[in-house]
């Protein structure tokens, strides 16, 4: 939850959390050090993006060297060597080795690029009427006016007059979110809501379905039922619709596998977006990955590619991305045969057991959401911070715009000592908050 900044305190326009920000001196690894000397465990990896911790020496050294050589070189004028290397490395990392990759600064830009490419592919195939992008009523795909209108972030959707006539088209398969679901618990067949949305929109007008394989910050780590993503993939194929998967938050190991979609065999996307784990908090960096057959359709049609932007493919971004990927590779993040993050799941399960302020917990890998009882979020945030633990809130995801919780998402290279501190501090803090409620 964010609140307006008090007038007159600063010329900076910026959202704030419920509790005041911390003056800090530096950060290293999983820890941030306050100006008064107190240290805090970054239990949410910033905003679920500092995936290899702060000030990692591999990335710092690479950036320091590149800054002294060249920070900016337009890829239209100078050979984009670093970005070409990064494109190949990114494709290999997520087991899509033949994809074409477009780089942009942020996840929002990556989504915009994905939508532009999907429409371009359809038109290159002669499907001139396919322009609509169908999204879920619970999801987040960036903060431009257009993608906010498409997104299911209930507290951030623009005013109806500013929504370009677009809105989410179907409900996701999550408890309390799939309105009118005929089943006691959502299953893969709940993908029927996607089919219904395509049919209602008119298949000949639909370019793509866009969704998060695992829900991110809007609902706090909802995981779809087994087989759901594969069912959506099959429906898209049935109607000639492209499948865009937003892995801005979940990609590059956050859910324990290189991509969140890797948890579901047969659910590969046509277009994938990455960002948070790729820049890892060091530089603004995002990728939109296009399956090779789609890239061939565009290139053979002679159509122009979407514009990338001034700061979309610089030597500094390329150097940072390559360094981040090298660290993630050394951690074994790109192995898709074993789900990582088991220790995080265990510590969260133990910490929430029997806690009066906890309503639910969900997630996988290195990403969990703890749903709290109404009215307790502020207290829990203050208590965890007082004990040296930083977490990130998520709110208002229920259809009636209620709901409050905290994200648990430590860096992927957190040490056993870091995780022990996280688990014990979380357990103690939740218990203390529960005592205040009682």
C-alpha positions as semicolon CSV with decimal commas, in nm:
position;residue;x (nm);y (nm);z (nm)
1;X;0,000;0,000;0,000
2;X;0,124;0,348;-0,084
3;X;0,013;0,680;0,061
4;X;0,062;1,039;-0,057
5;X;0,371;1,220;0,061
6;X;0,319;1,498;0,314
7;X;0,311;1,837;0,147
8;X;0,615;2,058;0,192
9;X;0,856;1,785;0,305
10;X;1,030;1,741;-0,029
11;X;1,017;1,848;-0,391
12;X;1,025;1,482;-0,491
13;X;0,695;1,336;-0,606
14;X;0,709;0,973;-0,502
15;X;0,478;0,715;-0,350
16;X;0,551;0,604;0,005
17;X;0,464;0,297;0,206
18;X;0,250;0,311;0,519
19;X;0,555;0,365;0,738
20;X;0,835;0,622;0,693
21;X;1,140;0,542;0,477
22;X;1,473;0,454;0,636
23;X;1,783;0,675;0,592
24;X;2,052;0,430;0,479
25;X;2,427;0,427;0,432
26;X;2,491;0,125;0,210
27;X;2,378;-0,225;0,118
28;X;2,559;-0,554;0,060
29;X;2,430;-0,902;-0,009
30;X;2,087;-0,952;0,147
31;X;2,133;-0,665;0,393
32;X;2,069;-0,291;0,392
33;X;2,250;-0,079;0,652
34;X;2,074;0,223;0,802
35;X;2,249;0,551;0,875
36;X;2,227;0,477;1,248
37;X;2,417;0,150;1,201
38;X;2,121;-0,087;1,227
39;X;2,102;-0,348;0,954
40;X;1,790;-0,486;0,784
41;X;1,742;-0,809;0,592
42;X;1,593;-0,732;0,252
43;X;1,329;-1,003;0,272
44;X;1,147;-0,888;-0,043
45;X;1,452;-0,829;-0,266
46;X;1,366;-0,462;-0,300
47;X;1,042;-0,488;-0,497
48;X;1,111;-0,852;-0,590
49;X;1,394;-0,752;-0,822
50;X;1,724;-0,757;-0,629
51;X;1,758;-1,125;-0,714
52;X;2,132;-1,161;-0,652
53;X;2,153;-0,924;-0,358
54;X;2,302;-0,578;-0,332
55;X;2,648;-0,475;-0,453
56;X;2,741;-0,816;-0,591
57;X;3,113;-0,788;-0,674
58;X;3,078;-0,956;-1,014
59;X;2,825;-0,697;-1,129
60;X;2,994;-0,403;-0,958
61;X;3,328;-0,483;-1,120
62;X;3,170;-0,528;-1,462
63;X;2,984;-0,198;-1,437
64;X;3,291;-0,013;-1,312
65;X;3,493;-0,133;-1,610
66;X;3,222;-0,058;-1,867
67;X;3,158;0,294;-1,731
68;X;3,519;0,375;-1,808
69;X;3,486;0,248;-2,166
70;X;3,145;0,355;-2,297
71;X;2,802;0,385;-2,134
72;X;2,594;0,472;-2,440
73;X;2,612;0,372;-2,805
74;X;2,300;0,369;-3,020
75;X;2,257;0,019;-3,169
76;X;2,144;0,180;-3,493
77;X;2,482;0,350;-3,531
78;X;2,732;0,132;-3,346
79;X;2,770;-0,244;-3,333
80;X;2,558;-0,360;-3,034
81;X;2,808;-0,627;-2,929
82;X;2,711;-0,651;-2,562
83;X;2,339;-0,660;-2,637
84;X;2,385;-0,929;-2,900
85;X;2,573;-1,137;-2,645
86;X;2,304;-1,068;-2,387
87;X;2,027;-1,171;-2,628
88;X;2,191;-1,509;-2,682
89;X;2,265;-1,556;-2,311
90;X;1,910;-1,465;-2,208
91;X;1,757;-1,703;-2,461
92;X;1,978;-1,988;-2,340
93;X;1,906;-1,910;-1,974
94;X;1,532;-1,962;-2,009
95;X;1,561;-2,260;-2,247
96;X;1,432;-2,072;-2,552
97;X;1,766;-2,078;-2,739
98;X;1,634;-1,974;-3,081
99;X;1,418;-1,680;-2,970
100;X;1,467;-1,331;-3,103
101;X;1,507;-1,080;-2,818
102;X;1,413;-0,711;-2,797
103;X;1,554;-0,511;-2,504
104;X;1,382;-0,218;-2,334
105;X;1,439;-0,040;-2,000
106;X;1,145;-0,168;-1,790
107;X;0,879;-0,435;-1,755
108;X;0,619;-0,183;-1,868
109;X;0,812;-0,125;-2,189
110;X;0,852;-0,501;-2,234
111;X;0,476;-0,548;-2,214
112;X;0,414;-0,268;-2,462
113;X;0,667;-0,429;-2,697
114;X;0,507;-0,772;-2,655
115;X;0,165;-0,634;-2,746
116;X;0,305;-0,445;-3,046
117;X;0,486;-0,756;-3,168
118;X;0,180;-0,977;-3,124
119;X;-0,030;-0,742;-3,334
120;X;0,247;-0,716;-3,589
121;X;0,271;-1,095;-3,619
122;X;-0,101;-1,127;-3,677
123;X;-0,098;-0,857;-3,944
124;X;0,208;-1,011;-4,108
125;X;0,000;-1,327;-4,139
126;X;-0,280;-1,137;-4,308
127;X;-0,495;-1,118;-3,993
128;X;-0,551;-0,743;-4,014
129;X;-0,845;-0,746;-3,773
130;X;-0,663;-0,910;-3,483
131;X;-0,573;-0,632;-3,240
132;X;-0,738;-0,711;-2,905
133;X;-0,532;-0,823;-2,604
134;X;-0,724;-1,028;-2,346
135;X;-0,610;-1,020;-1,984
136;X;-0,711;-1,149;-1,641
137;X;-0,912;-0,957;-1,382
138;X;-0,626;-1,009;-1,135
139;X;-0,285;-0,924;-1,273
140;X;-0,034;-0,649;-1,334
141;X;0,161;-0,580;-1,651
142;X;0,316;-0,237;-1,601
143;X;0,236;0,123;-1,519
144;X;0,171;0,297;-1,850
145;X;-0,186;0,419;-1,891
146;X;-0,258;0,156;-2,155
147;X;-0,131;-0,153;-1,973
148;X;-0,282;-0,033;-1,646
149;X;-0,617;-0,025;-1,826
150;X;-0,558;-0,384;-1,940
151;X;-0,432;-0,496;-1,600
152;X;-0,638;-0,637;-1,316
153;X;-0,474;-0,425;-1,048
154;X;-0,794;-0,301;-0,892
155;X;-0,652;-0,012;-0,691
156;X;-0,442;0,121;-0,981
157;X;-0,672;0,090;-1,278
158;X;-0,726;0,428;-1,444
159;X;-1,052;0,620;-1,432
160;X;-1,306;0,476;-1,679
161;X;-1,271;0,788;-1,895
162;X;-0,896;0,719;-1,924
163;X;-0,909;0,346;-2,000
164;X;-0,904;0,358;-2,382
165;X;-1,214;0,139;-2,385
166;X;-1,020;-0,167;-2,270
167;X;-1,040;-0,378;-1,955
168;X;-0,959;-0,729;-1,831
169;X;-1,161;-0,996;-2,012
170;X;-1,164;-1,308;-1,793
171;X;-1,128;-1,424;-1,433
172;X;-0,822;-1,617;-1,313
173;X;-0,848;-1,965;-1,152
174;X;-0,790;-1,848;-0,795
175;X;-1,006;-1,872;-0,479
176;X;-1,253;-1,586;-0,462
177;X;-1,132;-1,451;-0,798
178;X;-1,302;-1,682;-1,048
179;X;-1,654;-1,547;-1,002
180;X;-1,924;-1,796;-1,090
181;X;-1,684;-2,091;-1,092
182;X;-1,898;-2,409;-1,085
183;X;-1,628;-2,614;-0,909
184;X;-1,554;-2,635;-0,535
185;X;-1,188;-2,557;-0,617
186;X;-1,057;-2,418;-0,944
187;X;-0,902;-2,672;-1,181
188;X;-0,744;-2,669;-1,525
189;X;-1,087;-2,667;-1,687
190;X;-1,136;-2,315;-1,548
191;X;-0,941;-2,209;-1,858
192;X;-1,284;-2,223;-2,019
193;X;-1,321;-1,861;-1,906
194;X;-1,040;-1,774;-2,149
195;X;-1,218;-1,953;-2,432
196;X;-1,542;-1,774;-2,346
197;X;-1,361;-1,438;-2,354
198;X;-1,212;-1,512;-2,697
199;X;-1,549;-1,617;-2,835
200;X;-1,723;-1,312;-2,688
201;X;-1,461;-1,076;-2,828
202;X;-1,473;-1,245;-3,166
203;X;-1,174;-1,470;-3,242
204;X;-1,102;-1,280;-3,562
205;X;-1,035;-0,967;-3,352
206;X;-0,808;-1,120;-3,084
207;X;-0,432;-1,091;-3,126
208;X;-0,317;-1,243;-2,796
209;X;-0,393;-1,354;-2,443
210;X;-0,161;-1,196;-2,185
211;X;-0,122;-1,332;-1,833
212;X;0,120;-1,399;-1,548
213;X;0,203;-1,772;-1,515
214;X;0,213;-1,716;-1,138
215;X;0,036;-1,411;-0,999
216;X;0,278;-1,146;-0,878
217;X;0,231;-0,850;-0,648
218;X;-0,139;-0,792;-0,710
219;X;-0,258;-1,105;-0,529
220;X;0,056;-1,222;-0,357
221;X;0,172;-1,539;-0,528
222;X;-0,143;-1,719;-0,641
223;X;-0,041;-2,034;-0,829
224;X;-0,273;-2,168;-1,101
225;X;-0,404;-2,526;-1,073
226;X;-0,204;-2,801;-1,241
227;X;-0,252;-2,800;-1,616
228;X;-0,422;-2,461;-1,636
229;X;-0,148;-2,294;-1,841
230;X;-0,136;-2,588;-2,079
231;X;-0,514;-2,561;-2,125
232;X;-0,481;-2,190;-2,206
233;X;-0,205;-2,274;-2,454
234;X;-0,435;-2,523;-2,629
235;X;-0,723;-2,275;-2,641
236;X;-0,500;-2,009;-2,794
237;X;-0,384;-2,256;-3,058
238;X;-0,743;-2,353;-3,131
239;X;-0,838;-1,995;-3,216
240;X;-0,512;-1,874;-3,374
241;X;-0,445;-1,646;-3,076
242;X;-0,091;-1,580;-2,951
243;X;-0,001;-1,652;-2,588
244;X;0,204;-1,383;-2,410
245;X;0,341;-1,475;-2,067
246;X;0,444;-1,193;-1,835
247;X;0,748;-1,328;-1,648
248;X;0,872;-0,981;-1,548
249;X;0,863;-1,082;-1,181
250;X;0,860;-1,461;-1,199
251;X;1,129;-1,518;-1,461
252;X;1,494;-1,610;-1,405
253;X;1,446;-1,827;-1,098
254;X;1,204;-1,640;-0,872
255;X;0,959;-1,933;-0,865
256;X;1,236;-2,192;-0,840
257;X;1,271;-2,263;-1,214
258;X;1,408;-2,051;-1,500
259;X;1,051;-1,957;-1,598
260;X;0,732;-1,996;-1,396
261;X;0,575;-2,165;-1,699
262;X;0,832;-2,443;-1,666
263;X;0,622;-2,577;-1,378
264;X;0,364;-2,679;-1,644
265;X;0,489;-2,895;-1,934
266;X;0,337;-2,806;-2,268
267;X;0,262;-2,445;-2,170
268;X;0,530;-2,262;-2,368
269;X;0,450;-1,903;-2,468
270;X;0,476;-1,738;-2,807
271;X;0,612;-1,424;-2,641
272;X;0,777;-1,391;-2,298
273;X;0,867;-1,077;-2,104
274;X;1,145;-1,056;-1,845
275;X;1,278;-0,767;-1,639
276;X;1,318;-0,767;-1,260
277;X;1,563;-1,056;-1,236
278;X;1,751;-0,948;-1,548
279;X;1,853;-0,601;-1,435
280;X;1,843;-0,722;-1,072
281;X;1,828;-0,366;-0,942
282;X;2,156;-0,260;-1,105
283;X;2,029;-0,101;-1,427
284;X;1,687;-0,060;-1,591
285;X;1,665;-0,361;-1,822
286;X;1,390;-0,575;-1,969
287;X;1,355;-0,829;-2,249
288;X;1,072;-0,927;-2,481
289;X;1,136;-1,269;-2,632
290;X;0,974;-1,377;-2,955
291;X;0,951;-1,736;-3,078
292;X;1,155;-1,778;-3,399
293;X;0,861;-1,867;-3,624
294;X;0,690;-1,542;-3,524
295;X;1,002;-1,339;-3,591
296;X;1,024;-1,500;-3,935
297;X;0,666;-1,398;-4,008
298;X;0,746;-1,034;-3,930
299;X;1,075;-1,025;-4,117
300;X;0,938;-1,193;-4,428
301;X;0,647;-0,945;-4,437
302;X;0,884;-0,648;-4,455
303;X;0,702;-0,470;-4,172
304;X;0,883;-0,231;-3,940
305;X;0,968;-0,348;-3,589
306;X;0,833;-0,146;-3,293
307;X;1,056;0,137;-3,173
308;X;1,261;0,044;-2,868
309;X;1,341;0,382;-2,713
310;X;1,654;0,587;-2,646
311;X;1,775;0,386;-2,345
312;X;1,676;0,041;-2,469
313;X;2,001;-0,127;-2,568
314;X;2,312;0,033;-2,425
315;X;2,658;-0,115;-2,360
316;X;2,606;-0,057;-1,988
317;X;2,281;-0,253;-1,988
318;X;2,441;-0,532;-2,185
319;X;2,736;-0,556;-1,949
320;X;2,513;-0,554;-1,641
321;X;2,276;-0,815;-1,781
322;X;2,559;-1,050;-1,877
323;X;2,711;-1,016;-1,529
324;X;2,377;-1,085;-1,359
325;X;2,316;-1,392;-1,575
326;X;2,664;-1,524;-1,497
327;X;2,591;-1,502;-1,124
328;X;2,253;-1,671;-1,167
329;X;2,415;-1,947;-1,373
330;X;2,674;-2,009;-1,102
331;X;2,384;-2,044;-0,855
332;X;2,227;-2,315;-1,071
333;X;1,917;-2,106;-1,138
334;X;1,887;-2,217;-1,499
335;X;1,850;-2,588;-1,420
336;X;1,488;-2,673;-1,501
337;X;1,500;-3,027;-1,361
338;X;1,497;-2,933;-0,990
339;X;1,275;-2,669;-0,831
340;X;1,486;-2,442;-0,611
341;X;1,376;-2,250;-0,302
342;X;1,258;-2,536;-0,084
343;X;1,417;-2,375;0,223
344;X;1,210;-2,059;0,172
345;X;0,887;-2,257;0,153
346;X;0,973;-2,441;0,473
347;X;1,059;-2,129;0,670
348;X;0,740;-1,953;0,561
349;X;0,529;-2,257;0,650
350;X;0,687;-2,278;0,994
351;X;0,663;-1,905;1,059
352;X;0,289;-1,879;0,983
353;X;0,179;-2,197;1,160
354;X;-0,081;-2,113;1,426
355;X;-0,048;-1,737;1,383
356;X;-0,368;-1,548;1,462
357;X;-0,296;-1,268;1,212
358;X;-0,244;-1,502;0,915
359;X;-0,539;-1,597;0,695
360;X;-0,357;-1,775;0,415
361;X;-0,018;-1,833;0,255
362;X;0,063;-1,914;-0,107
363;X;0,350;-1,920;-0,351
364;X;0,644;-2,132;-0,459
365;X;1,020;-2,116;-0,505
366;X;1,154;-1,789;-0,367
367;X;0,818;-1,608;-0,380
368;X;0,541;-1,625;-0,120
369;X;0,248;-1,410;-0,016
370;X;0,114;-1,407;0,339
371;X;-0,247;-1,291;0,359
372;X;-0,313;-1,111;0,686
373;X;-0,631;-1,053;0,884
374;X;-0,792;-0,716;0,809
375;X;-0,643;-0,417;0,983
376;X;-0,312;-0,575;1,081
377;X;-0,082;-0,487;0,790
378;X;0,053;-0,164;0,935
379;X;0,131;-0,326;1,271
380;X;0,304;-0,625;1,111
381;X;0,516;-0,399;0,890
382;X;0,623;-0,187;1,184
383;X;0,702;-0,490;1,398
384;X;0,903;-0,673;1,132
385;X;1,099;-0,355;1,060
386;X;1,169;-0,302;1,429
387;X;1,323;-0,650;1,432
388;X;1,538;-0,576;1,125
389;X;1,328;-0,735;0,851
390;X;1,203;-0,553;0,539
391;X;0,900;-0,696;0,358
392;X;0,677;-0,558;0,083
393;X;0,297;-0,514;0,109
394;X;0,024;-0,613;-0,134
395;X;-0,334;-0,492;-0,092
396;X;-0,687;-0,465;-0,238
397;X;-0,684;-0,775;-0,456
398;X;-1,029;-0,909;-0,364
399;X;-1,314;-0,819;-0,599
400;X;-1,449;-0,581;-0,332
401;X;-1,105;-0,413;-0,313
402;X;-1,021;-0,549;0,031
403;X;-0,728;-0,765;0,134
404;X;-0,384;-0,701;0,282
405;X;-0,067;-0,904;0,301
406;X;0,311;-0,916;0,281
407;X;0,547;-1,065;0,024
408;X;0,833;-1,294;0,122
409;X;1,089;-1,294;-0,160
410;X;1,453;-1,300;-0,045
411;X;1,745;-1,283;-0,290
412;X;1,815;-1,612;-0,464
413;X;2,167;-1,618;-0,319
414;X;2,061;-1,564;0,043
415;X;2,280;-1,762;0,280
416;X;2,151;-2,018;0,529
417;X;2,218;-1,761;0,801
418;X;2,012;-1,502;0,614
419;X;1,721;-1,743;0,576
420;X;1,739;-1,851;0,941
421;X;1,710;-1,486;1,041
422;X;1,420;-1,435;0,800
423;X;1,226;-1,734;0,932
424;X;1,279;-1,665;1,302
425;X;1,213;-1,291;1,273
426;X;0,899;-1,348;1,069
427;X;0,766;-1,599;1,321
428;X;0,840;-1,372;1,616
429;X;0,691;-1,067;1,448
430;X;0,367;-1,240;1,349
431;X;0,328;-1,374;1,702
432;X;0,381;-1,027;1,848
433;X;0,123;-0,879;1,610
434;X;-0,119;-1,155;1,708
435;X;-0,082;-1,068;2,075
436;X;-0,180;-0,710;2,001
437;X;-0,492;-0,825;1,817
438;X;-0,597;-1,050;2,104
